[in-house]
Structure formats: C-alpha cells, structure tokens
Amino acid sequence: MIDFTPSRGHTTLTTTTAISLLTSAFNKPSVFRHHPASPSNRTLSSRITCETMSSSTGTAFPTRRSVTIPYADLKNKDADLSAKIEEGFGPNGLGILSISDVPEFSSLRQNLLHLSPRLANLPQKVKDELEDPHSRYNFGWSHGKEKLESGKPDLLKGSFYANPILDVPTTDMFLKQRYPSYCSSNIWPDSALPELETALKALGKLMHDVGLMVAYHCDQYVSKGMEVDQNESLKQILLRSRCHKGRLLYYFPAPRSDCVPDSDSMSSWCGWHTDHGSLTGLTCAMFKRDGVEIPCPDSTAGLYIKTRTDQIVKVVFGEGEIAYQIGETTEILSRGYLCATPHSVQAPKGEEVSGVDRSTFALFMQPDWYAI
C-alpha cells in the first residue's frame, strides 16, 4: 500500500522519497497486463523532480489552450476520443484537458465558490472546531498547516477538505487509525454555514461523475497500446474508491504592501509539483474585491505547466469548463501511456491586486486505500 495522501494533491515530496515510492510501485504487479511497448521512456528522477522554477523579470511565457472535449461527446461510450485523450494526456501532451458544456456545472461552481470567503471569515473559534489534527488536517479546515517552498507556514490560503461521495468512508476503527487521511469522516459547519455541505457535495459529485467518463475514454485509449484488465481499469478503480477528496481553496486578499513581488519565483501561490493521485478535477478560479466578482486582475497569473521538453507554458481553460489533470498513480498504472506533468499556480501581481481574493475547487480522485 502506498499512501499518496489523497487530499494533499498540492503537497510536494522530496525527490528521494518520491523516487522510493514510485520505484516500489513499479515493482508491484500492475493493474494493467504487461505489454512491452510503452510510449514513456522518462526516468523516474525526471518524472517526479519538483524544482523551483524562476523567470527573469518581464519574461512572458507562451499561453496554450487546454485540449477540450464537449460533454456530449464524452458521455457517448461509442465515440472514439483516443486522439483527444492522447493530445491532452499522452506522452507529448500537457497532462490536462477540459470538458465543456457540462449540464449544471456553471451554477454549481458559482454556488460553492461564493461560499469560500464566507467560510474563511467565520469566527476563529468556529474554524478551530472544524480542524482535524488526527487526519493531518486532511478533513475539515486547514490554515497555516502546510509549508511553502521556503519552509515557512503557508498563510496565503485556507483549505476545506471533504469527501463529496461518502461522509463516512469506513467504520472500521483499525483503518481509521491506520489511514486517517483517507478513512476519517467529514466535518461540516452545520450551524455556522449549513449550505456548504450541500454545495460541496453537489459540485464534487458532478466532477466525480464526469471524471469517471474521462477515465473510461482514457481506458479506451490505453487499451490500443496494451492489454487492459477491464475489472481493474482506471474507471473501475475510481468507481470502487471510497477516498476521493474535494478541496475548497480560499486565497486571502493581499494587502497593498504585498502586491509587488520581492522575487522572481513563479510558484508564489502553489509550488511546482506533480499530483500523486489518479485524476484531479479543477474549476476555473473566482476573483472578488469587496465581495464583488471581478476578472483576474493580472493576465500573467494562473496555471503553469512544464512540458515534456522542459518548456514552461501558461494553460487556460474556460470558466464553464471542468479541467482534469493526470496524477502519478495513473502514469504508473498505465505504464506511461497517460502522463502527469509538473505544474504551479502563479499569483497575480501589481497594485491592481490589492484587496483581491481568489476561490477555487479541486477534486482529487484516487484508488481506494487497499488498491495499490
């Protein structure tokens, strides 16, 4: 069993530890039957290295649109989407694609993200009651518990973690003690913000269901290069899992003194990392000033990805689209037909960002605790 700590999709490991984890995974029997052909010949070290990437002042990185699949095509099991899957997730892709025109997504996104600042601004006593140290803050509220690349506590953002599919993944006390970050129960602010539970579960379940459709077409693509055991396909692994995790993120507004960067480091909001789960669903961020939604105040802010050729590009997708990124677990189990990529989130800069907050939501889909 490899503990990838599912909800901490943005937590980086040391290179040595990550290589050890991935090497042990490669030594286990794959859920896919072995096939000698594999498109990925990258070494383990190049796959998982998460170094700090900097740019000299004024450097503009190219912007690329994510590969996009309409929902109507995605839900058609007879459609051959292999070319799109390969373009987005294959060895030469960016490790990301987006799904457009998903029914109800836009309204569910709005409902949840509007609650993010309200949650973050609850009285400290209420937020303290939402913390779960036993799960290593992988359930409920977390603020200042993670560390930035500098080693300092991350006070820039607060997170709320919950399993949108199961409130109680298991009642087995041994498992709850052994795997607290997977097996603990949800914690909801029932009195202080009762609508949060409904909103997070609704958006999380929708992104989970669409993610399963993405996984199905990933399996169809992979099966063209190697034999896949249909009972242990990516879709079936995720369908059986009880430990998917939603993460509602709130980036606190920066005071004017913090709006001008004091370094050239790109990873000012979220350091360079590769997700460790199977599939990560993402919403487009929502920005607000004084409670009013506004466009992102800095065109250079957003998601950056390191390509297979070591280039850094900014990746964009539509506000009404759900983006999905491949995680390390899927890369391992697919023998490199589906590839994860290092990525980071760049914060807005400049005087215009004073008083601006940011909210977003991610769904980390990964195997059950017994599956690897």
C-alpha positions in Angstrom: 0.0 0.0 0.0 1.4 3.4 -1.0 0.0 6.3 1.0 -0.2 9.1 -1.6 -2.2 11.2 1.0 -5.0 11.9 -1.5 -6.3 15.3 -0.3 -2.8 16.8 -0.4 -2.6 16.9 -4.1 -0.5 20.0 -3.8 1.9 18.7 -1.2 5.4 18.0 -2.6 7.6 15.2 -1.6 11.4 15.2 -1.5 12.9 13.8 -4.6 14.5 10.8 -2.7 11.2 9.9 -1.0 9.2 10.2 -4.2 11.6 8.1 -6.2 11.4 5.4 -3.5 7.6 5.5 -3.6 7.4 5.3 -7.4 10.1 2.6 -7.6 8.1 0.4 -5.1 5.0 0.9 -7.2 6.8 -0.2 -10.3 7.9 -3.3 -8.5 4.3 -4.3 -7.7 2.1 -6.1 -10.3 0.4 -3.6 -12.5 -3.4 -3.5 -12.8 -2.7 -3.5 -16.5 -1.3 -6.7 -18.0 2.2 -6.1 -19.2 2.8 -5.1 -22.7 6.4 -4.4 -24.0 5.5 -1.3 -25.8 5.4 1.9 -23.7 5.5 5.5 -25.0 7.2 6.9 -22.0 10.9 6.4 -21.6 11.4 9.1 -19.0 13.5 8.2 -16.0 11.9 8.3 -12.5 14.0 11.2 -11.5 12.8 13.4 -14.4 9.3 12.3 -13.8 9.0 13.5 -10.2 11.5 16.2 -9.7 9.8 19.3 -8.3 12.4 22.1 -8.5 11.8 25.8 -8.1 11.4 27.5 -11.5 12.1 31.2 -11.8 11.9 33.7 -14.6 13.8 36.9 -15.1 11.6 40.0 -14.6 9.4 40.6 -17.6 9.7 37.2 -19.2 6.5 36.2 -20.9 5.7 32.5 -21.2 3.5 31.3 -24.1 -0.2 30.6 -23.4 -1.8 27.4 -24.6 -5.5 26.4 -24.5 -6.3 23.1 -23.0 -7.5 20.3 -25.2 -11.3 20.5 -24.9 -13.9 17.7 -25.3 -17.6 18.6 -25.4 -19.7 16.8 -22.8 -22.0 15.4 -25.5 -19.0 13.6 -27.0 -17.6 12.5 -23.6 -20.8 10.8 -22.5 -21.0 8.8 -25.8 -19.3 5.5 -25.0 -19.2 4.7 -28.7 -17.2 7.8 -29.5 -13.5 7.3 -30.3 -11.8 10.1 -28.3 -8.4 8.5 -28.3 -6.9 11.3 -30.4 -8.1 13.9 -27.9 -7.0 11.8 -24.9 -3.6 11.4 -26.4 -3.3 15.0 -27.3 -4.1 16.1 -23.7 -2.8 13.2 -21.6 -0.3 11.3 -23.8 3.5 11.5 -23.7 3.6 14.7 -25.8 0.6 16.4 -24.1 0.3 18.9 -21.2 -1.3 16.3 -18.9 -4.5 18.3 -18.8 -7.8 18.5 -20.8 -11.1 20.2 -20.2 -14.7 19.2 -20.6 -17.1 21.9 -21.9 -20.9 22.2 -21.8 -21.4 20.1 -18.7 -25.1 20.5 -17.5 -25.5 22.4 -14.3 -21.7 22.9 -13.8 -21.7 26.7 -14.0 -24.4 27.2 -11.4 -22.9 24.6 -9.0 -19.5 26.2 -9.3 -20.9 29.6 -8.5 -22.9 28.2 -5.5 -19.8 26.7 -3.9 -17.1 29.3 -4.7 -19.3 32.1 -3.4 -19.2 30.3 0.0 -15.5 30.1 0.1 -14.9 33.7 1.6 -17.7 33.2 4.0 -16.1 30.0 5.3 -12.7 31.6 5.6 -14.1 34.6 7.5 -16.0 32.6 10.1 -15.0 33.3 13.7 -11.7 31.6 14.6 -13.4 29.5 17.3 -15.7 28.0 14.7 -12.9 27.3 12.3 -10.9 25.7 15.2 -13.8 23.3 15.7 -13.6 22.3 12.0 -10.0 21.3 12.3 -9.0 17.6 12.4 -5.4 17.1 13.5 -5.7 13.3 13.6 -6.2 13.2 9.9 -3.2 15.5 9.5 -5.7 18.3 8.5 -6.9 16.3 5.5 -10.5 16.7 6.7 -12.2 20.0 7.6 -10.5 23.4 7.8 -6.7 23.9 7.4 -4.8 27.1 7.5 -1.1 27.6 8.1 -0.6 23.8 8.4 1.2 23.4 5.1 4.6 24.9 4.3 5.8 27.0 1.3 9.0 26.1 -0.6 10.8 28.5 1.8 9.8 26.3 4.7 7.6 29.0 6.2 3.9 28.2 7.1 1.5 28.8 4.2 -0.7 31.6 5.5 -1.7 32.8 2.0 -4.6 30.3 1.7 -7.0 28.3 3.7 -8.4 24.9 2.6 -11.5 22.9 3.5 -11.4 19.2 2.7 -14.3 16.8 2.5 -15.2 13.6 0.7 -18.1 14.6 -1.6 -19.2 11.0 -2.2 -19.1 9.4 1.3 -19.4 11.2 4.7 -18.1 8.1 6.4 -15.7 6.1 4.2 -15.5 3.3 6.7 -16.5 2.4 10.3 -13.5 0.1 10.8 -11.5 1.7 13.7 -8.3 -0.1 12.6 -8.5 1.5 9.2 -9.4 4.9 10.6 -6.3 4.8 12.8 -4.1 3.3 10.1 -5.1 5.6 7.3 -6.6 8.8 8.9 -6.2 11.0 5.8 -8.3 8.5 3.8 -10.7 7.0 6.3 -11.8 9.8 8.6 -15.3 11.3 8.5 -16.3 14.6 7.1 -16.7 17.6 9.3 -19.3 20.2 8.4 -20.1 23.6 9.8 -23.8 22.6 10.3 -24.8 25.7 12.3 -22.3 28.3 11.0 -22.6 27.6 7.3 -25.1 24.8 6.7 -25.3 25.4 2.9 -21.6 24.4 2.5 -22.3 20.7 2.7 -25.0 20.7 0.0 -22.9 22.9 -2.3 -19.7 21.0 -2.0 -21.3 17.6 -2.4 -23.3 18.7 -5.4 -20.3 20.1 -7.3 -18.0 17.3 -6.1 -20.3 14.5 -7.2 -20.8 16.1 -10.6 -17.0 16.4 -11.1 -16.6 12.8 -9.9 -19.2 11.5 -12.4 -17.6 13.5 -15.3 -14.2 12.3 -14.2 -15.4 8.7 -14.4 -16.4 9.4 -18.0 -12.9 10.8 -18.7 -11.4 7.7 -17.1 -13.5 5.4 -19.4 -12.1 7.1 -22.5 -8.6 7.0 -21.0 -9.0 3.2 -20.7 -10.1 3.0 -24.3 -7.0 4.9 -25.4 -4.6 2.9 -23.3 -6.1 -0.4 -24.5 -5.0 0.4 -28.0 -1.4 0.2 -26.8 -1.5 -2.5 -24.2 -4.0 -5.1 -22.9 -6.2 -3.7 -20.1 -7.9 -5.9 -17.5 -11.4 -4.3 -17.6 -12.1 -5.3 -14.0 -9.0 -3.2 -13.0 -9.3 -0.4 -15.5 -8.9 3.2 -14.4 -12.6 3.8 -14.4 -13.3 0.7 -12.3 -10.5 1.6 -9.8 -12.0 5.0 -9.3 -15.6 3.8 -9.3 -14.8 1.4 -6.3 -12.8 4.0 -4.4 -14.1 5.4 -1.1 -11.4 8.1 -0.6 -12.0 10.8 -3.2 -11.4 14.2 -1.7 -12.7 17.7 -2.5 -10.6 20.7 -1.6 -12.2 24.2 -1.5 -9.4 26.7 -1.5 -9.5 30.4 -0.5 -6.6 32.7 -1.2 -6.7 35.6 1.2 -6.6 39.1 -0.3 -3.1 40.6 -0.3 -2.5 43.9 1.4 -1.0 46.7 -0.7 2.5 46.1 0.7 2.4 42.5 -0.6 1.3 43.3 -4.1 4.7 44.0 -5.5 6.7 40.7 -5.7 10.1 40.7 -3.9 11.5 37.8 -6.0 11.2 36.3 -9.4 9.9 32.9 -8.2 6.9 31.8 -10.2 5.5 29.5 -7.5 4.1 32.2 -5.4 0.8 30.6 -4.6 1.4 26.9 -5.2 4.9 25.4 -5.6 5.9 23.2 -8.5 4.6 19.7 -8.0 3.0 16.7 -9.7 -0.3 15.4 -8.4 0.1 12.0 -6.7 -3.4 10.6 -7.2 -5.1 9.3 -10.3 -7.1 12.2 -11.8 -7.6 15.8 -10.5 -10.6 17.8 -11.4 -10.3 21.6 -11.4 -12.6 24.6 -11.6 -11.6 28.0 -13.0 -10.9 30.4 -10.2 -13.2 33.1 -9.0 -11.8 36.5 -8.0 -13.5 39.0 -5.8 -12.8 42.5 -4.5 -15.0 43.7 -1.6 -17.4 40.8 -2.2 -17.9 41.6 -5.9 -16.8 39.2 -8.6 -14.2 40.6 -10.9 -12.0 39.3 -13.8 -8.5 38.2 -12.8 -6.5 41.5 -12.4 -3.3 40.1 -13.8 -3.1 38.3 -17.1 0.1 36.5 -16.2 -1.5 34.8 -13.2 -2.8 31.3 -13.4 -1.8 27.7 -14.0 1.6 27.0 -15.4 2.8 23.6 -16.7 6.3 22.3 -17.5 6.2 20.4 -20.9 8.0 17.2 -21.8 10.7 19.4 -23.4 11.2 21.4 -20.2 9.3 24.5 -21.5 7.1 26.4 -19.2 3.7 27.4 -20.6 0.6 29.0 -19.2 -2.5 26.9 -19.6 -6.0 28.3 -19.8 -9.5 26.8 -19.9 -13.0 28.3 -19.9 -14.9 29.4 -16.8 -17.6 27.0 -17.8 -15.3 24.0 -18.2 -14.0 21.3 -15.9 -10.3 20.6 -16.3 -8.8 17.3 -15.5 -5.1 16.6 -14.8 -3.3 13.2 -14.8 -1.7 12.1 -11.5 1.4 10.0 -10.8 -0.7 6.9 -9.9 -2.3 6.8 -13.3 1.0 7.3 -15.1 2.5 4.3 -13.2 -0.5 2.1 -13.8 -0.8 3.0 -17.5 2.9 2.3 -18.0 3.4 5.9 -19.2 0.6 6.0 -21.8 -1.0 8.7 -19.6 1.5 11.2 -18.2 1.5 13.6 -15.3 3.2 17.0 -15.6 4.8 19.3 -13.0 2.6 22.5 -12.6 2.3 25.5 -10.3 -0.1 28.4 -9.7 1.2 31.9 -10.2 -0.4 34.6 -8.1 -1.5 38.0 -9.5 1.0 40.9 -9.0 0.8 44.6 -9.2 -1.2 47.4 -7.4 -4.5 46.2 -9.0 -4.5 43.0 -6.9 -4.7 44.8 -3.6 -7.8 43.5 -1.7 -8.5 40.8 -4.2 -9.3 37.3 -3.0 -9.4 34.0 -5.0 -11.5 30.9 -4.6 -11.3 27.6 -6.4 -12.2 23.9 -6.0 -10.3 20.7 -6.8 -11.4 17.1 -6.7 -8.7 14.5 -6.1 -9.7 11.1 -7.5 -7.5 8.2 -6.4 -7.6 4.5 -5.7 -9.1 3.0 -2.5 -6.6 2.5 0.3 -6.3 -1.2 -0.4 -6.0 -0.9 -4.2 -2.2 -0.3 -4.5 
